[in-house]
Amino acid sequence: MVQTEEFIDEKVAEISEQVGDANAVIALSGGVDSSTAAALAYEAVGDQLTPVYVDTGLMRKGETDEIRETFSYMDSLRIVDAKDRFLDALSGVTDPEKKRHVIGEQFIREFETVAEETDADYLVQGTIYPDRIESEGTIKSHHNVGGLPEVVDFEGIVEPMRDLYKDEVREVARALDLEEIISERMPFPGPGLAVRILGEVTDEKLEVAREATHVVEEELDEYDPWQAFAAVLGKATGVKGDNRVHGWVVSVRSVESRDGMTARAQEIDWETLQRIQSRITGQNDNVSRVVYDVTHKPPATIEYE
Ligand code: XMP
């Protein structure tokens, strides 16, 4: 997009006109799309916009604090601590699609509460062009696409970036001085760590996935992956000290990709892999094994569920 500044001026004016004196809400995930949409809308209507960040407890290490800091200039920012409610809702749920559904439903409930409290007539969304195409024929139910408008009765939906591609959004983000802070982190799925935990999501597995992912992100940064993370697969026998333990099996995944549609598992040197193994098994007594996933997409997907 050649005229990024013009695009911004035009959208800010459009949003101001559409929202007028009313209130608006946006669900902020910390990703580049919702962050850019929030920044545009905030520029247009200021504190009439309430950006809502729902802490599902399924986030990466430090993520909530980063959001708090990045968007601290927005006085109306709401951070909803919903960790316990999400874990409760996920208790006993093992089917992957059911998990996604439960998370999506709970998310809508949390968001709806704030939308009602703030008397919001408008919903701002960070929808971009590929979202609209993908949601027509998606294999998985992406909970962050659609859903909200059908549940909450908004007067209008504001989608300033609905015709943009990702690289154009990044240009806008950069022009709004947002890019660097929010694009530092790799893409992260809406349902968060839940799709990197096979079977039921529990506090214990979340802790393993979160801490192990942190190690993987740190160690593999130099490989510049599209996504690199750790998943919790199940349990296997190991030896810790003099004892046989039945501990978690953690899978390390690091892929390169252009758009997430296909991906290649990255070739990582042995020393780095061993360092990752040793840090992950060392930080948690309940982890007995670390494996590296060498599967491309296809035939695998990037995430585990
Ligand atoms: P898969 O696992 O299908 O993932 O190869 C492709 C890309 O999409 C992300 N992903 C999701 N993003 N909600 C999202 O917002 C989801 O439910 C979801 N599932 C997968 C994944 O992280 C990868 O970048």
Residues whose N, C-alpha, C, O or C-beta is under 5 A from the ligand:
A	BS01	XMP	S141 H142 H143 N144 P187 F188 P189 G190 P191 G260 T301 I302 E303
